[in-house]
Amino acid sequence: MKRERKIGAIILAAGKGKRMKMRQINKVAIHIANKPMVLHTVHMLEKIALSPIVVVIGFAKESVMKALAGTSVIFAEQKKRLGTGRAALCGLTKLPKDVADVLILNGDDSAFYTPKIIKELYQRHLFSQAAITFLTIQLDNPFGLGRVIRNEKGSVVAIVEEKDATREERKIKEINPACYIFRSDFLRNFIKRIPKSSVTGEYYLVSLIEIAFKNNKKIETLIKNSILWRGVNTREELALAEQLLHQVKSI
């Protein structure tokens, strides 16, 4: 992918994945289609010559490092797992200052993204000159997922997690799969402003959407088909993931 601006990537892979009940292996190291989930993501990013790639590790870090042995990724260890906001900050410290834009995605659900989708997202980001450009997906059953909140003009104002959503907000079918491109200067200036959750005590990357809106920063989205994303949080979903991966790769 030819570009004038330098774009780096941060893959968040430090979490425990509690619903999978994994004790000795990180969820991102589980194999789908004969290779670890996170390796699918790294290989996809390598196909579009995106570099550097930082992988944030924490829980069962050895399994992630083993899964990515032989790649050129840079590891950043999140010793205290205080949410995706702090994980992203941990990864950001490993990126050189000449990186103008930063792609941030999760290591456990990004195996289904294609080079074409990431290229399209980046082109939308560059053309719009947004501070944040992120992927959104329409789901018939968005249960348990963060809803994209838009105002009367259609502009994104926030993302609300289901547990915090009103009855009307829960009817929204546009969800956030957590695939973002941030302008680096915005990210470096605002990431430390992410508030601590009064419920969990963690810092959530998604809070930057509302922060950007309140600071009059441009937010852009790319709406795509639901086949391009699948959360893998249970063993049942894992069983469906391999079939979906083959479908996506054939698109």
N, C-alpha and C positions, 0 to 999 in steps of 0.2 A: 504494500500500500504506500504509494508515493505521497509525501506530505512535506510542507514547509515547517510546520510546528512539530515539536517533539511530544509524543504522547507515551506515557508509561502506564503500567497497570498494577493494581493491588488486588490480590485474591485473598479474601478473608477465610481462613481455615483453622482458627484457633478454638472454636466452640466445641462443646462436648457432645452435642446432638443427643440430648437426654431421651427423646422419644424412641431412638433406635436402640437404647440400652447397651451401647458399646462401652466396654471397660478397658480394652487394651489397644484398640485401634481407632483412629479418628474416622468419622463417617466419610470424609472426602477420599479416604484411601480404599474404600470398598470398590470392588471391580464391577464395572458395567461394560459389556461387550469386550471382555478380555483385557481391560486395563482400568486403573484407578480413575474414579470420577474426575478428580482434580487434574489428572494427566490429560484427559480429553480437553479440558479448558486451556491448559498450557499449550498443547499442540495447536489448538485453534488460533490462539494469539500469535504463536510463532509463524503460522501461515500468512499472517498479514504483517509480519515483521514488526510487531509491537514490542518495544524494549525500552527500558528494563521491565522485568516482571518481578514484583515483590510478592512473596507468599507469607502471610502472617500466620504463625504457628503458635500452639499453646498446648491444649490437651492432646496427649499421645503424639507428641511432636515427632518422635522417631518414625512412626508409621507414615507420616506425611513426607518426611525427608527421604525415606526409602522409596516411596511411590514416585518421587520426582528426581531420583538419582539419575545423573547423566544429562539433566537439563541445565540450562544456564540461569535458572531462577535465583533470586536473592531471598534469603530467609530473614524474617524479622520476628523475634519472639515476644509475644504478649504474656508477660509473667503473671500479671494480675488481670484476669478476664473480667473487664468492666464494661462490656458491651461493644457493639460494632463501631461506635464513634471513637472509642479509645483504640480499638484494633486498627482502624483506618489511620489514626494518628501515628500509631506504631509503625505502620507500613510507610507512611509519608516521610518519616525521618530517613528512610533508606533511599528515597528518590533524589537524584541530583537536582540542583536548582534550575537547570536549563530545561527541565520538563515543563511544558506549557499547559498540558492537559493530562488529567488522571482518570483512567477507567477503573472503577471499583465494582467488584462483583463477588458473590459468594462462591466458595469452592464446592458447595454441596448441591447446587442446582443450576450451575452454568454449563454443564457438560452438553446441554442441548442447543446452545447458541452456535450459530454458524459464522464463518468469516464475513459472509454477506451482511448479516444483521449488525455486527459490530461496525463494519464499514459504513452502513447506512446511518447508524446512530451517530457516528463521528462526523459524517458529512452534515447531518442535521445540526449538530452542535456547532460546527464551524460556520455554516451558512447563517444561523440565527444569532451567532455571537452571544450565546447564553452563558450564564455563570454555571448553570446546571442543565444537563440534558439527560433524561432518563427514560427507560423503557417502561411502557405500561401495557397491560394485557386485559382483555375482556374475558371474564369467566362467567358461565351460567350459574355456577355455584362457588362463590368467592368466600365461603365459610372459613373463618380463622385467619384471613389475610387483611393486610392494610388497604384501606380504600383511598383512592385518589380524589381529593376534594377540589372542586373547581367553583369559581364564582360565576356570576351571571354573564360575564364576558367570555367564559370558557377558560380562563386562566387558572393554572394550578395555584392553590393557596396553602395547601398542607396535605399530609398523608396521615390518616387517622387509623390506628390499630383497632381491630374489631372490638376488643374489650372496652375501648374508650368511645366507640361510635354510638351515635344516637340511633333510634329506630329508623329514621329516614336515611341516615348515612349508611346503614347496613344494607339498604336496598341497592346501593351503587355497585355496579359490576366491574368497574375499572379498578384493577389492582396494581400494586407496586411489587414487581419481582426482584427489586434491589439490584438493578444493573444501571449504574450511573456513569456519566462523564462529567467531571468537574473542571472548570478552569482552575489551574494550579494556584493562581494568586488568590482567588476567592477561597479555595479550600484551606490554604495556609493561614489566611486572615481570620476565618470564621470557625474552623473546626474546634478550637478551644472554647468557643462560646456555647457549645452544645450543653444544655442543662442536664443535671443528674435527675433521673427518674425518681420521683418520690415513692414509687411503688417497689421498684427493683434495686434502686441505687446504681443503675447502669447508665451509660451514655449511648444514645442511639443515633447512628449516622443519618437516619431518615429525618431527624429534627432539622437538618440543614435546609430542607425544602421550605419549611415555615420561616426559618431565619432568613433565607434568601428573599422570600416574598415581603417580609416586614422591612427589609433593608432595600427594597426597590431594585433587586437584582433579577435579571431575566431568567425565567425557567422555561425550558422547552421539553416536549415529550415526543416519543415515537411509539405509536400504538401498533401492536402486532398481534398475530394469531396465537391462540393459547397453546398450540402444538409446540411452540418454540420455548416453552418453559414448563418445568414440572418440579414441584417440591418433592424431595425424597426424605421423608421424615419417619416413615414406618417401613417395616419389612414388606408389607403388602405393596406399598408404593415403589419399593425397590424392585419388586418382581415385575412391575409394569414398565419400569424405566428403560430396560434394555430394548423392549419392543418399540417404545417411543423414539429412542435414539436412532434406530434404524430408519424410522419414518422421516425424522428430521434430516438425516444425512442424505436422503434421497430427494429432498426438495431442491 
